[in-house]
């Protein structure tokens, strides 16, 4: 069974930075499309989960416009770890951040239904 565990969340002031990590286990190599596609999503209570960044060996990286040029997604395959470097944080970035893995479509997307496995989330709170 694939397990994803996020860490690195916390409370920061506007303009600050955080680095989120997602440790994966039980993830087997896939020869299908979008192998090892992983992504970060975030969700505010009462709103839909929003895709913010994805990464894949073949597809490269994708970012939501709301975080482009501020957030950076990366992965360390040797450590089976996904990262999200978050810079110039704003109050509107406050949310629960989730790690997702195992895309079931040929491309690495930022769409919730396209991912099979999810972590439990880590809270990020940005104050003014």
N, C-alpha and C positions, 0 to 999 in steps of 0.2 A: 504494500500500500504506500502510495506517495504521501509524504508529509512535508508541509512547508511551515516554517516558523519565522515570523518577523521579529525584529528587534530594532532598537535605536530611536524610537519615538520619545517624545518628551515635550516640555514647554519652553518656548523661546520668545524673545521679543521680536517685533517686526524688524526685518533686515538681517536677522540671524540665520544660522545654518544648522542643518542636521543631516546625518547620514544614516539611512535605513539599510538594514540587511535582511536577507531572506535565505535561511539555510534550508536546503532541500535534501531529502533522503528518500530512498526507495524509487528514484526516478531512473527508469531504464532507457537505454539508447533506442531511438526510434528511427526507422528508415523511411517513414512516411513523411508527408509534407510538413514543413515548419518544425523540424526536429529541434527539441529543447527550446522552443519558443516560451518565453516567460515575460511577464508584464507586471506593472504596478497599477493599481486602481485606488480610488479613494471615495469615501462616502460620508456625507453629512446626514445626521438624523432627519428623516422626512423627505430625503431626496434620493434620486437614483444613483447607483454606483457609477463613477466616472473613470474611464480609462485615461491614464496620464502618460504612460511610457511603456514601450515594449522593446524586446531585443531578441534576435535570432541569428544563428550562424550565417544563414543565407540572406535573410531579409534585412539585416542590419537593425537600425534603431528607428523608432517612431515616437513622436511626442505630440501631446495635445497642445494646441496653441496657447492655452492658459499657462503652461509651464515651460514652454520652449525658451531656451536661452537662460533659464534659471535652474532647471533640474537636469541632471545627467544620470542616465541609466547605464550600468555596466555589469559584467558578470565574470566570475572567476571559476572556470570549469573545474580546475584542480581541487578547489574547495567546495564545489557544488553550491556556490553562494551568489545571490543576486544582490545588487546594490542600487540605491537611489540617493545621489548626492543632491541635497536641496539647499539652494542658496537664495539670498534675498527673499526670505520668507515673508509672506503677507498674511494678515488676519484671515483672508478668504481661503488660505491654504489649510486652515484648521479642518481636520477630518480624521476619520479612521482610515489608515492606509493598509491595503491588502496586497499580498503577493499572489500571483496566479501562474499556473503552469499547464502544459500539455494542451496546446491548441489542437482542435479537431478539424480545422479547415486548412487549406493549402497555403495560406498566408498568415503571418503573425499580425494579429489585429489588436484593437483596443475595445473589443466588444465582449461584454460579460458572458453571453451564451457560448462563446467560442472556446472557453477554457474549462477544463475538467476538474482541476484541483485548485484549492484555495487555502491560504493560511487563515489564522484567526484574527489577524489585524494588529496594528500598533497605532496608538493614538498620537497625533501631532496637534499641538495647540500653540497658536501664534497670537500673542497679545500686542496691542497697540503701544 
